[in-house]
Amino acid sequence: MLMVSVQSSQLQSIGYDSETRQAHVLFKNGALYEYDAVEEDVVNGIISASSPGQAFLNSLKFGYEYRRIG
């Protein structure tokens, strides 16, 4: 999965797998989370947002099932 770096105080990078519809979010503290059943436009919105951290909080963090994988 290709991870895209973002400019954020908390997030380091975000990746998306269109086949499984899973998003991966890597935090600057090294924690890696996997989110299920995510629409690609949600991930693209976070990546392109002026504040990816705020976009993540508003659209991904609380709206999807997730688990820490690393």
Order of alpha helices (4+ residues) and beta strands (2+ residues): beta-beta-beta-beta-alpha-alpha-beta
